[in-house]
Amino acid sequence: MRNLNQDTITQAVLARLAETPDARVKALMTSLVQHLHAFARETRLTEAEWLRGMEFLTATGQKCSDTRQEFIFLSDVLGLSMLTVAMNNDKPQGCTEATVLGPFHVADARRYAHGADLANGAFGEPCVVRGRVLGLGGEPIAGAEIDVWQADAQGRYDVQYDAPEQPRARGILQSGADGSFDFRTIVAEAYPIPTDGPVGGLLALTRRHPWRPAHLHFRIEAAGYESLTTHVFREGDPYLDSDAVFGVRESLVADWVRQPDGVYALDFDFVLNPTTCRQP
């Protein structure tokens, strides 16, 4: 293999993968090499373009931190995140649809009782959120763990502040015996994903806006049911049809209704898929 050329190098690389013991790793790497080489051939990739791509990926990694995952932003704006979610969450009709996790989820957030204020001082108009967690047959699910998080009215999550010593606009609570939950927070507002990194440069280069429509994140888990990661989007938001990360689903759009006392209210029920009821 001393005289490889552009016509023979792909098969040479694939031959080096032949002894990979893990069948899934072998399949993924084989397909990746084939598609990468096909892309280079199709586009007649230049050395300068290859180098610029390496610099872009390096800068993307350098922008990552404990509170920011630039590679997830990249996956999101290329539609890869939502494609992966869609392929792996083909649930029966009636179940709540899944969407992207996003880069700002925090594991082991603070736990709250029903009716608590999850905003905890975050900027925004006050809002109460109510709903139920149900099974596909309409049965209430008691004790479901409901993980909630959102950006504030300034378009930032708590972990994006320089000194996020106090968790804000995020928390975990459990559904009651009848599947119900309620908590106080702030009204969801549209916001741009961070544009001060390589992904922001890519959006500018391709003349795309960075805005996400207003939404509230939910991650729900319950014994005997498939976990659900989703958003509830705010009706009337101007970016519902051009979400920078392609995450909007019509079934996830709901009204934040202003009450006589000036506080907004969101009512939304979630329907989980039993683990024994997977789609073929």
N, C-alpha and C positions, 0 to 999 in steps of 0.2 A: 504493500500500500504506500509506496514511495512516490508514485506518479499520479496522485489523485487530481482530478480536474472538476470543473463545474458540472459535468455530467455524471461523475461517479462518486462524488463526496457524500451525497445523501445516503446511498446504500452502505457506504463505509461506516458512517456514524451509526446507522441502524444496526449494523453487525456488531458494533461495540456494546449495544444494549441487549444483545441476545441472551446473555446469561443473568439478566436481572431476576432475582429470586421472587420478588413480589409481582404477581401477575398484573395487578392494577397499576403499579408504578411503571412497569414495562409498557403497558398499553398507553398510559398518559404520555410518557416520554417519547414513545414512538410517534404518536400522533402530533405532539408538539414539534418535534424535529421536522416531520414531513410538512407541516403547515408553515413553519418558519422558513424553510428552504424554498417552498413554493411561493411564499410572499416575496422573498428576495429576488427570485427569478422573474416573477410576474411584473414587479415594479422596477426591475433593473437597478436594484439598490446600489448607490454609490458608496465608496468608502467614507466620504465626508458625511453622508446621511447616516450611515451606520454609527460613526463616532458621535454624531449629535444625538442619536438615540440612546447610546450608552451614557452620555452626559445627562440626558433627561432622566433616565432611570436612577442614576446615582444621586442627582439632586432630589428626586422624589423620596428616596430612602433617607437622605440627610434631613429632610423636612419632618420626618416622623418622630414622635416622642411618646411619652406615656399618656398624653392627653390628646394626641392628634395622629391620625393614620392617613397619610397622604396617598398611600397605595389604595386604600379603600375609596378615597375621593376619585382616583383615577379609574378604578373599576366601575364606580357609580356613573361617572359622566360618559363612559364608553358603553353603558348599558349592560355590561357583563354581570354586575351584581343582580340587577332585576331579571336578567335571563336565567341566571342560576336559581334564583328564588322561584321563578315561574315553573321551571322544569322539575323542581323538587317539592312543590307544594300544590300538586294537582288534586284538590280535595273535592268531595261530592258537592253537588249543588245545595246551597243553604248554609254552608260553612263560611265563616268570615275569611276573606281573601288575605293572603300574606303580602308583604312588601319588604323593602330593604331594611336592614338593621341600622345602617348608618354608622359613622365613626365615633359617636359620642356616648355610646352606652357605657355605663359603669357597673361592674359586677358588685354585688353586695351593697347596694345603696341602703340608705336609712329606711327602717320599717316604720309604718304609721298605722294608726287605728282609723276606722271609718270616720269620715267627716273632718279629718285633719287637714291642715293647710300645708300642702306639699310645696307651694310657691316659696314659703320660708323667706320672704323679703325680695323675691325676684321682681324685676321691673315688668309692669303690665297691668291691664285692667283685670279686676277680680272675676273669677269664673268658678262655677260649681260643675262638677262632672259626675254623672250618675249613669248607672246601667246594670246589666246582669251578665253573668257568664253562664252559658247554657250549652247542653249537648245537642247533637244533631237531631235528636228526637224531641227536643224542647225541654228536657229535664234540667233542673237547676244544678249547677256544679258548686258545691260548697268547698271552701278551703282552697280555691284556685289562687295561685300566687300571681299577682298583677303588678308588673314592673312598669313604671310610667316615667317618662322624661320628655323634656321639651326645651326649646330656646326661649329666651325672654323677649320683651318688646324691642330690645336693641339688637336682636338677631344673633344673640350669643348664648351658648350653653355655659353652665357654671364652670366647667373645666377649662373654658377658653379665657377666663379672667386670670390676671397675673397671680392673684393670691386667692385661689378657690378654697379658702379655709372652711367654708360653710356650704354644704350641698344645697342647691336651690333648684326648684322646678323639677324635682325628680324624687322618686321614692317607691317603696314596695308596700302593698297592702294585700289582704286576703278577702276573697268573696265570702259573704255570709251564708247562713244555712239555706237561704232561698236563692243563692247565686248572686245576690246584689252587692254593689259597691258604690261608694260615693266619697268624693274628696273635693277639696278646694284647691285651686291653682290660679293661673292667669290665662287670659285669652291667647290662643295661638296666633302668631303673626308671620307673614312671609319674611324670608331672610335669604341673603346670598351665602352660598358656601364660601369658605375662605379662598381668596384669590391671590394671596401673597406668596404662593408657592408655584411649582412647575405646572400643576393642574390649572391654576388660574391663567398662566401663560398660554396653555393649550386652548382654553376656552376663548381667550382673546384672539389667538391666531386663527381659530376657526369661526370667529364672529358669533359666538354663542353667549347667551347671558348666563349668570351663575345662580339664578334665583330658584328657590324652592317654595312651593305654595305653603301656606300656613298649615301646620299639622301638629298632632300630639302623638308621641310614640307609645306603643304598648307591646309588652312581651308577656304572654300569659302561659302558665304551665299548670297542669292538674293531672293527678294520677289517673291512668286509664285513658288519657286523651293526648293527641298530638299537640306539641307546643305550637304556639302562634306568635309570630313577630309581625307587627303591622303598624299602620298609622291610621288616625282619623283626620281627614282633611277638612278644611273650612270652606263651606259653600260660598261661592261668589269671589273666591280669590282669583286675581288676574293671571296667575301662573299655573292654574290647574291643567291647562292643555300644553304647557311647555316646561314642565318640571325638569330641572337640570339633570336629575338622576333617574328620570323615567319611572317614578314609583307610584304614580296616581292610578287608582282603580275607582271606577264610578261608584261601586258599592261601598266605598270607604269615605265618601263625601257626605258631610252632615252639617246641619245648621247650629251655629252658636246663637242662641236666642236671648236677646236682652230682656231682662225681667223688669217689672215696675220699680224695683228698688235700685236699678242701674247695674246689677250684677248679671253677668251672662250665664247661660246654662247650656250644657251639652248633654244630651241623653243618647246613649249608644249601647246596644247589646252586642256581645260577642258570642259566636257559635263555634264550638270546637269539634274537631273530628275525632271519634273514638279510635283508639289504636288498632282495633279489629276491623275498621271500615276504610281501608286504603283503596285508592283508585288503582285499577290494573295498569 
